[in-house]
Amino acid sequence: MQYSEAIDYLYSRLPVFHRIGAKALKPGLGNTLRLCEALGNPQHQFRSIHVAGTNGKGSSSHMLAAVYQSAGYRVGLYTSPHLQSFTERIRICGVPIAEERVAQFVVDNQALIETIEPSFFEVTVAMAFAYFARQQVDLAIIEVGLGGRLDSTNVITPAVSLITNIGYDHTDILGDTLAKIATEKAGIIKPGVPVVISETQPETEPVFCQIANSVGADITFADQQWQLTDTGLLNGKRQVTVGETGANLPFSETTLSLDLLGSYQLRNLAGVLSTVNRVAATWPVTTAQLAEGLANVTRLTGLKGRFQTLQERPRVIVDTAHNEPGLAALFASVGSLAYQHLHVVVGFVADKDRLPALRQLPREARYYFCQAESPRALPVAVLQQEAAELGLIGTAFSDVNSALSASLGEAQSDDLIVVTGSNYTIAELTNL
Protein backbone atom coordinates (compact mmCIF):
# COMPACT_ATOMS: atom_id res chain seq x y z
CA MET A 1 0.00 0.00 0.00
CA GLN A 2 1.39 3.40 -1.03
CA TYR A 3 0.97 6.53 1.12
CA SER A 4 -1.79 7.95 -1.07
CA GLU A 5 -3.64 4.64 -0.88
CA ALA A 6 -3.24 4.53 2.91
CA ILE A 7 -4.66 8.04 3.32
CA ASP A 8 -7.51 7.29 0.94
CA TYR A 9 -8.25 4.15 2.95
CA LEU A 10 -8.35 6.07 6.25
CA TYR A 11 -10.58 8.80 4.80
CA SER A 12 -12.98 6.39 3.12
CA ARG A 13 -13.08 3.72 5.85
CA LEU A 14 -13.25 5.90 8.98
CA PRO A 15 -15.47 8.78 10.14
CA VAL A 16 -13.49 12.02 9.80
CA PHE A 17 -14.43 15.06 11.93
CA HIS A 18 -13.09 17.69 9.56
CA ARG A 19 -15.33 16.27 6.85
CA ILE A 20 -18.57 15.40 8.63
CA GLY A 21 -18.31 17.16 11.99
CA ALA A 22 -19.69 15.79 15.27
CA LYS A 23 -21.04 12.64 13.58
CA ALA A 24 -17.43 11.42 13.37
CA LEU A 25 -16.97 11.40 17.15
CA LYS A 26 -16.81 8.06 18.94
CA PRO A 27 -17.86 8.60 22.58
CA GLY A 28 -15.44 7.49 25.27
CA LEU A 29 -11.80 6.42 25.29
CA GLY A 30 -12.46 2.72 24.72
CA ASN A 31 -11.41 2.54 21.08
CA THR A 32 -8.17 4.44 21.72
CA LEU A 33 -7.32 2.22 24.68
CA ARG A 34 -8.00 -0.92 22.62
CA LEU A 35 -5.79 0.37 19.79
CA CYS A 36 -3.01 1.30 22.21
CA GLU A 37 -3.20 -2.06 24.01
CA ALA A 38 -2.81 -3.90 20.71
CA LEU A 39 0.22 -1.70 19.96
CA GLY A 40 1.88 -2.44 23.30
CA ASN A 41 0.55 0.63 25.15
CA PRO A 42 2.95 3.15 23.60
CA GLN A 43 1.27 6.01 25.53
CA HIS A 44 3.13 4.77 28.63
CA GLN A 45 6.53 4.65 26.91
CA PHE A 46 7.32 8.36 26.60
CA ARG A 47 6.94 11.42 28.79
CA SER A 48 4.65 14.19 27.69
CA ILE A 49 3.02 17.58 28.12
CA HIS A 50 -0.73 17.70 27.40
CA VAL A 51 -2.24 20.90 25.95
CA ALA A 52 -5.96 21.75 25.77
CA GLY A 53 -7.99 24.94 25.25
CA THR A 54 -10.38 26.67 22.88
CA ASN A 55 -7.86 28.98 21.23
CA GLY A 56 -4.10 28.99 21.57
CA LYS A 57 -3.48 25.30 22.15
CA GLY A 58 -1.88 24.84 18.74
CA SER A 59 0.39 27.88 19.05
CA SER A 60 1.28 26.95 22.63
CA SER A 61 2.13 23.39 21.61
CA HIS A 62 4.42 24.59 18.84
CA MET A 63 6.07 27.16 21.13
CA LEU A 64 6.79 24.47 23.72
CA ALA A 65 8.18 22.15 21.07
CA ALA A 66 10.45 24.89 19.72
CA VAL A 67 11.76 25.75 23.20
CA TYR A 68 12.61 22.17 24.03
CA GLN A 69 14.14 21.57 20.61
CA SER A 70 16.38 24.60 21.19
CA ALA A 71 17.39 23.08 24.51
CA GLY A 72 18.61 19.97 22.70
CA TYR A 73 15.78 17.55 23.49
CA ARG A 74 14.33 15.05 21.04
CA VAL A 75 10.78 16.38 20.88
CA GLY A 76 7.66 14.75 19.48
CA LEU A 77 4.76 17.01 18.51
CA TYR A 78 1.21 15.83 17.84
CA THR A 79 -1.30 18.43 16.58
CA SER A 80 -4.49 18.57 14.53
CA PRO A 81 -5.96 19.27 12.10
CA HIS A 82 -3.32 19.41 9.40
CA LEU A 83 -3.39 22.12 6.78
CA GLN A 84 -1.94 20.56 3.64
CA SER A 85 -0.44 17.15 4.47
CA PHE A 86 -1.55 14.52 6.95
CA THR A 87 2.10 14.08 7.98
CA GLU A 88 2.05 17.56 9.59
CA ARG A 89 0.15 16.05 12.52
CA ILE A 90 3.07 13.92 13.74
CA ARG A 91 6.54 15.47 13.97
CA ILE A 92 9.84 14.87 15.71
CA CYS A 93 12.04 17.94 16.04
CA GLY A 94 9.99 19.62 13.34
CA VAL A 95 10.33 16.81 10.79
CA PRO A 96 6.99 15.27 9.74
CA ILE A 97 6.53 11.54 9.92
CA ALA A 98 7.64 9.88 6.67
CA GLU A 99 4.87 8.97 4.26
CA GLU A 100 6.26 5.44 4.16
CA ARG A 101 5.77 5.06 7.92
CA VAL A 102 2.15 6.18 7.64
CA ALA A 103 1.51 3.63 4.91
CA GLN A 104 3.27 0.87 6.84
CA PHE A 105 1.26 1.59 9.99
CA VAL A 106 -1.98 1.24 8.05
CA VAL A 107 -0.82 -2.00 6.40
CA ASP A 108 0.34 -3.48 9.71
CA ASN A 109 -2.85 -2.56 11.54
CA GLN A 110 -5.55 -2.78 8.89
CA ALA A 111 -7.16 -5.85 10.46
CA LEU A 112 -7.08 -4.17 13.88
CA ILE A 113 -8.69 -1.03 12.46
CA GLU A 114 -11.46 -2.98 10.78
CA THR A 115 -12.12 -4.97 13.97
CA ILE A 116 -12.31 -1.98 16.33
CA GLU A 117 -13.88 0.46 13.81
CA PRO A 118 -12.35 3.58 15.38
CA SER A 119 -12.62 7.14 14.15
CA PHE A 120 -9.99 8.71 11.92
CA PHE A 121 -8.74 10.76 14.87
CA GLU A 122 -8.44 7.73 17.14
CA VAL A 123 -6.24 6.01 14.57
CA THR A 124 -4.02 9.07 14.12
CA VAL A 125 -3.53 9.34 17.90
CA ALA A 126 -2.52 5.69 18.13
CA MET A 127 -0.19 6.12 15.17
CA ALA A 128 1.47 9.14 16.78
CA PHE A 129 1.93 7.43 20.14
CA ALA A 130 3.42 4.32 18.53
CA TYR A 131 5.80 6.48 16.50
CA PHE A 132 6.96 8.55 19.48
CA ALA A 133 7.52 5.41 21.56
CA ARG A 134 9.50 3.68 18.83
CA GLN A 135 11.58 6.80 18.16
CA GLN A 136 12.31 7.19 21.90
CA VAL A 137 11.56 10.89 22.15
CA ASP A 138 12.70 12.73 25.28
CA LEU A 139 9.25 14.26 25.54
CA ALA A 140 6.17 14.71 23.39
CA ILE A 141 3.88 17.72 23.22
CA ILE A 142 0.37 16.38 22.74
CA GLU A 143 -2.37 18.76 21.61
CA VAL A 144 -5.96 17.83 22.44
CA GLY A 145 -8.20 17.51 19.41
CA LEU A 146 -11.58 18.49 20.85
CA GLY A 147 -12.56 19.16 24.45
CA GLY A 148 -10.37 17.12 26.76
CA ARG A 149 -12.25 14.69 29.00
CA LEU A 150 -13.28 12.36 26.18
CA ASP A 151 -10.60 13.32 23.66
CA SER A 152 -8.61 10.40 22.31
CA THR A 153 -5.33 11.94 23.50
CA ASN A 154 -6.56 11.73 27.11
CA VAL A 155 -5.06 8.27 27.64
CA ILE A 156 -1.67 9.73 28.57
CA THR A 157 -0.44 10.73 32.01
CA PRO A 158 1.65 13.82 31.32
CA ALA A 159 4.29 15.57 33.43
CA VAL A 160 2.16 18.71 33.31
CA SER A 161 -1.15 19.75 31.74
CA LEU A 162 -1.62 23.14 30.07
CA ILE A 163 -5.05 24.66 29.40
CA THR A 164 -5.13 27.85 27.32
CA ASN A 165 -8.04 30.19 26.59
CA ILE A 166 -11.63 29.03 27.11
CA GLY A 167 -14.19 30.43 24.68
CA TYR A 168 -17.37 29.51 22.84
CA ASP A 169 -16.66 26.85 20.24
CA HIS A 170 -18.18 23.42 19.54
CA THR A 171 -20.98 24.37 21.93
CA ASP A 172 -23.17 21.59 20.55
CA ILE A 173 -20.63 19.09 21.88
CA LEU A 174 -18.94 20.77 24.85
CA GLY A 175 -21.76 22.84 26.34
CA ASP A 176 -23.31 26.27 25.99
CA THR A 177 -21.60 28.05 28.90
CA LEU A 178 -17.93 28.76 29.57
CA ALA A 179 -18.18 26.78 32.80
CA LYS A 180 -19.45 23.70 30.96
CA ILE A 181 -16.76 24.03 28.29
CA ALA A 182 -14.09 24.46 30.98
CA THR A 183 -15.32 21.30 32.70
CA GLU A 184 -14.72 19.33 29.51
CA LYS A 185 -11.28 20.89 29.00
CA ALA A 186 -10.40 20.23 32.65
CA GLY A 187 -10.90 16.54 31.96
CA ILE A 188 -7.19 16.36 31.11
CA ILE A 189 -6.27 17.23 34.72
CA LYS A 190 -4.82 14.07 36.31
CA PRO A 191 -4.37 13.11 39.97
CA GLY A 192 -1.14 14.59 41.31
CA VAL A 193 -0.14 16.09 37.93
CA PRO A 194 0.37 19.88 37.99
CA VAL A 195 -1.83 21.96 35.73
CA VAL A 196 -1.16 25.41 34.24
CA ILE A 197 -4.03 27.68 33.18
CA SER A 198 -2.90 30.36 30.71
CA GLU A 199 -5.69 32.89 31.37
CA THR A 200 -7.68 33.68 34.49
CA GLN A 201 -11.34 33.98 33.51
CA PRO A 202 -14.04 34.60 36.14
CA GLU A 203 -16.41 32.02 34.67
CA THR A 204 -13.79 29.26 34.51
CA GLU A 205 -11.40 29.86 37.42
CA PRO A 206 -13.69 28.19 40.01
CA VAL A 207 -14.15 25.20 37.72
CA PHE A 208 -10.43 24.63 37.31
CA CYS A 209 -9.70 25.16 41.00
CA GLN A 210 -12.42 22.74 42.11
CA ILE A 211 -11.37 19.96 39.73
CA ALA A 212 -7.65 20.40 40.40
CA ASN A 213 -8.17 20.39 44.15
CA SER A 214 -10.41 17.32 43.97
CA VAL A 215 -7.60 15.24 42.44
CA GLY A 216 -4.65 16.82 44.23
CA ALA A 217 -3.26 18.58 41.17
CA ASP A 218 -1.21 21.71 41.90
CA ILE A 219 -2.68 24.58 39.85
CA THR A 220 -0.95 27.68 38.46
CA PHE A 221 -2.66 30.61 36.75
CA ALA A 222 0.06 31.81 34.40
CA ASP A 223 -1.21 35.34 33.85
CA GLN A 224 -0.96 35.87 37.61
CA GLN A 225 2.63 34.66 37.60
CA TRP A 226 4.16 36.71 34.80
CA GLN A 227 4.01 40.34 33.76
CA LEU A 228 4.33 40.53 29.97
CA THR A 229 4.65 43.81 28.10
CA ASP A 230 4.33 44.08 24.34
CA THR A 231 6.87 46.62 23.06
CA GLY A 232 6.02 46.27 19.36
CA LEU A 233 7.80 44.85 16.35
CA LEU A 234 11.54 44.93 15.74
CA ASN A 235 13.28 43.26 12.81
CA GLY A 236 10.09 41.43 11.94
CA LYS A 237 9.50 39.92 15.40
CA ARG A 238 7.28 40.90 18.31
CA GLN A 239 9.21 42.14 21.33
CA VAL A 240 7.99 41.13 24.80
CA THR A 241 9.55 42.11 28.10
CA VAL A 242 9.08 39.56 30.86
CA GLY A 243 8.65 40.42 34.51
CA GLU A 244 7.34 38.37 37.40
CA THR A 245 4.60 39.21 39.80
CA GLY A 246 5.23 36.59 42.48
CA ALA A 247 8.31 34.91 43.88
CA ASN A 248 11.68 35.05 42.18
CA LEU A 249 11.20 33.28 38.84
CA PRO A 250 13.56 32.44 35.97
CA PHE A 251 13.27 34.39 32.72
CA SER A 252 12.31 37.58 34.60
CA GLU A 253 13.75 40.85 33.38
CA THR A 254 14.16 39.23 29.97
CA THR A 255 13.20 40.53 26.53
CA LEU A 256 11.92 37.85 24.18
CA SER A 257 11.45 38.05 20.40
CA LEU A 258 8.46 36.12 19.06
CA ASP A 259 8.24 35.07 15.43
CA LEU A 260 4.52 34.37 16.01
CA LEU A 261 3.47 37.96 15.48
CA GLY A 262 -0.11 38.15 16.71
CA SER A 263 -0.36 40.25 19.86
CA TYR A 264 -2.71 37.56 21.21
CA GLN A 265 0.36 35.31 21.53
CA LEU A 266 1.21 37.07 24.79
CA ARG A 267 -1.69 35.19 26.37
CA ASN A 268 -0.21 31.93 25.16
CA LEU A 269 3.32 32.95 26.15
CA ALA A 270 2.38 33.22 29.83
CA GLY A 271 1.14 29.64 29.82
CA VAL A 272 4.26 28.44 28.01
CA LEU A 273 6.56 30.16 30.52
CA SER A 274 4.72 28.68 33.50
CA THR A 275 4.73 25.23 31.92
CA VAL A 276 8.47 25.35 31.23
CA ASN A 277 9.07 26.61 34.75
CA ARG A 278 6.84 23.93 36.32
CA VAL A 279 8.84 21.01 34.83
CA ALA A 280 12.28 22.65 34.90
CA ALA A 281 13.61 19.90 37.16
CA THR A 282 12.72 17.29 34.53
CA TRP A 283 13.62 19.22 31.38
CA PRO A 284 15.90 22.18 32.25
CA VAL A 285 15.88 25.14 29.85
CA THR A 286 18.17 28.17 29.99
CA THR A 287 17.00 31.70 29.24
CA ALA A 288 19.07 31.67 26.04
CA GLN A 289 17.47 28.41 24.89
CA LEU A 290 14.00 29.75 25.69
CA ALA A 291 14.68 32.90 23.69
CA GLU A 292 16.08 30.92 20.75
CA GLY A 293 13.05 28.68 20.58
CA LEU A 294 10.44 31.42 20.82
CA ALA A 295 12.18 33.47 18.14
CA ASN A 296 12.13 30.57 15.67
CA VAL A 297 8.91 28.63 16.21
CA THR A 298 7.91 28.49 12.55
CA ARG A 299 11.36 27.38 11.38
CA LEU A 300 11.79 24.77 14.11
CA THR A 301 8.31 23.26 14.05
CA GLY A 302 6.82 24.09 10.65
CA LEU A 303 3.84 25.95 12.11
CA LYS A 304 1.74 27.79 9.55
CA GLY A 305 -1.41 29.87 9.57
CA ARG A 306 -0.87 31.86 12.78
CA PHE A 307 -0.75 35.54 11.77
CA GLN A 308 1.49 34.38 8.95
CA THR A 309 2.66 36.92 6.38
CA LEU A 310 2.51 35.56 2.82
CA GLN A 311 3.78 38.68 1.07
CA GLU A 312 4.43 42.39 1.47
CA ARG A 313 3.02 45.36 -0.49
CA PRO A 314 0.23 44.68 -0.22
CA ARG A 315 0.77 42.75 2.96
CA VAL A 316 -1.17 39.47 3.09
CA ILE A 317 -1.72 37.85 6.49
CA VAL A 318 -3.34 34.44 6.94
CA ASP A 319 -4.73 33.24 10.27
CA THR A 320 -6.80 30.18 11.12
CA ALA A 321 -9.03 32.07 13.57
CA HIS A 322 -12.50 30.55 13.21
CA ASN A 323 -14.57 31.38 16.29
CA GLU A 324 -15.66 34.43 18.26
CA PRO A 325 -12.66 34.74 20.64
CA GLY A 326 -10.18 33.81 17.93
CA LEU A 327 -11.45 36.40 15.47
CA ALA A 328 -11.66 39.04 18.21
CA ALA A 329 -8.00 38.43 19.04
CA LEU A 330 -7.01 38.42 15.37
CA PHE A 331 -8.58 41.78 14.55
CA ALA A 332 -7.24 43.30 17.75
CA SER A 333 -3.79 42.43 16.39
CA VAL A 334 -4.73 43.77 12.96
CA GLY A 335 -5.68 47.05 14.63
CA SER A 336 -2.09 47.50 15.79
CA LEU A 337 -0.77 47.51 12.20
CA ALA A 338 -0.42 50.44 9.83
CA TYR A 339 -2.32 50.15 6.55
CA GLN A 340 -4.48 52.24 4.23
CA HIS A 341 -7.45 49.95 3.51
CA LEU A 342 -8.42 46.53 4.88
CA HIS A 343 -9.49 43.63 2.68
CA VAL A 344 -10.76 40.37 4.25
CA VAL A 345 -10.97 37.00 2.52
CA VAL A 346 -13.17 34.72 4.61
CA GLY A 347 -14.95 31.37 4.60
CA PHE A 348 -16.64 29.41 7.38
CA VAL A 349 -17.91 25.92 8.13
CA ALA A 350 -21.67 25.41 8.25
CA ASP A 351 -22.09 23.51 11.53
CA LYS A 352 -21.10 26.26 13.97
CA ASP A 353 -22.82 29.26 15.51
CA ARG A 354 -21.54 31.86 13.06
CA LEU A 355 -23.31 34.99 14.23
CA PRO A 356 -20.96 35.71 17.19
CA ALA A 357 -17.96 35.14 14.90
CA LEU A 358 -19.35 37.35 12.13
CA ARG A 359 -19.88 40.14 14.64
CA GLN A 360 -16.12 40.25 15.22
CA LEU A 361 -15.44 41.22 11.60
CA PRO A 362 -14.83 44.95 11.03
CA ARG A 363 -17.47 46.74 8.98
CA GLU A 364 -14.99 49.06 7.31
CA ALA A 365 -13.29 46.19 5.44
CA ARG A 366 -13.94 45.10 1.86
CA TYR A 367 -14.99 41.43 1.83
CA TYR A 368 -14.23 38.52 -0.48
CA PHE A 369 -16.37 35.57 0.58
CA CYS A 370 -15.35 32.05 -0.38
CA GLN A 371 -16.14 28.38 0.20
CA ALA A 372 -13.77 25.52 1.02
CA GLU A 373 -14.05 22.14 -0.67
CA SER A 374 -14.86 20.45 2.65
CA PRO A 375 -18.37 18.95 2.92
CA ARG A 376 -18.69 21.00 6.13
CA ALA A 377 -18.10 24.28 4.30
CA LEU A 378 -20.79 26.96 4.48
CA PRO A 379 -22.15 27.75 1.00
CA VAL A 380 -20.67 31.04 -0.05
CA ALA A 381 -24.05 32.52 -1.00
CA VAL A 382 -25.33 31.88 2.53
CA LEU A 383 -22.22 33.48 4.04
CA GLN A 384 -22.53 36.52 1.79
CA GLN A 385 -26.18 36.99 2.78
CA GLU A 386 -25.58 36.54 6.51
CA ALA A 387 -22.65 38.95 6.39
CA ALA A 388 -24.67 41.55 4.47
CA GLU A 389 -27.30 41.51 7.22
CA LEU A 390 -24.54 42.71 9.56
CA GLY A 391 -23.32 45.39 7.15
CA LEU A 392 -20.38 43.36 5.85
CA ILE A 393 -20.42 43.91 2.10
CA GLY A 394 -18.42 41.98 -0.45
CA THR A 395 -18.27 39.65 -3.43
CA ALA A 396 -18.67 35.85 -3.51
CA PHE A 397 -16.02 33.54 -4.99
CA SER A 398 -15.97 29.79 -5.52
CA ASP A 399 -12.71 29.20 -3.64
CA VAL A 400 -10.12 30.95 -1.50
CA ASN A 401 -7.49 31.30 -4.21
CA SER A 402 -9.78 33.16 -6.61
CA ALA A 403 -10.94 35.34 -3.70
CA LEU A 404 -7.35 36.16 -2.75
CA SER A 405 -6.46 36.85 -6.38
CA ALA A 406 -9.35 39.31 -6.64
CA SER A 407 -8.31 41.08 -3.45
CA LEU A 408 -4.74 41.41 -4.72
CA GLY A 409 -6.08 42.91 -7.92
CA GLU A 410 -8.01 45.57 -6.00
CA ALA A 411 -5.64 46.34 -3.14
CA GLN A 412 -3.09 49.14 -3.23
CA SER A 413 0.48 48.55 -2.13
CA ASP A 414 -0.09 50.01 1.35
CA ASP A 415 -3.32 48.06 1.97
CA LEU A 416 -3.68 44.97 4.17
CA ILE A 417 -5.32 41.69 3.15
CA VAL A 418 -6.38 39.20 5.84
CA VAL A 419 -7.36 35.62 4.96
CA THR A 420 -9.23 33.85 7.75
CA GLY A 421 -12.38 32.01 8.82
CA SER A 422 -11.41 28.35 9.16
CA ASN A 423 -8.53 25.90 8.91
CA TYR A 424 -10.09 24.56 5.73
CA THR A 425 -10.04 27.95 4.06
CA ILE A 426 -6.35 28.47 4.85
CA ALA A 427 -5.44 24.90 3.91
CA GLU A 428 -6.50 25.41 0.30
CA LEU A 429 -4.19 28.38 -0.35
CA THR A 430 -1.79 27.37 -3.09
CA ASN A 431 1.09 29.52 -1.84
CA LEU A 432 0.85 28.82 1.91
Summary of the structure (lengths in Angstrom):
residues: 432
radius of gyration: 21.0
end to end distance: 28.9
largest distance: 58.5
contacts: 1565
relative contact order: 0.12
helix: 41%
strand: 19%
